[in-house]
Amino acid sequence: MSVHSYAELKQLVLEKRDAGIVTVELRDRASVEADDVSVVDSFVKDLGFKPLGRAWRAVDRDGAVTLLTAMLARDLAYFTQLMLPKTARYLATSFVDLFDRHAAKCYINGETPSIESGRCWEPLTDSTFDAAVVILDREKIGIVCVEDED
């Protein structure tokens, strides 16, 4: 399995994480002047999600990969395995690698970079459970969001 483009990555994520609702989006960044949280809020609002303002939590690249891996590999409600952890980690790393290593900033809608360590998050959707990672650099912004029901 080798990802060569965003379109291929999106297709693979949607095929492999075949439970709940999965959103994978990548767009050109509309504004570089606004503060990052305002850019993130505008982006998620355009996608139909709730803007979180100061509730967004900044994490480093490793934290983003950790959360992405957990949310892709397992159901958020019951932690049922949906794909092999190494597949989830590959997809998570591939998504993070779409962004400039030195300029990217990562945000999550939770308190910790691991859904397995607790269920403390700011809801982005009306689903029972959701988890999201938003990453932006100077040129683009993207999200992976999963929603699961109890």
PyMOL commands that set and color helices and strands:
alter all, ss='L'
color gray80, all
select helices_A, chain A and resi 6-16+36-46+53-55+61-73+85-96+115-117
alter helices_A, ss='H'
color red, helices_A
select strands_A, chain A and resi 21-28+57-59+105-108+129-136+140-148
alter strands_A, ss='S'
color yellow, strands_A
deselect
rebuild
show_as cartoon
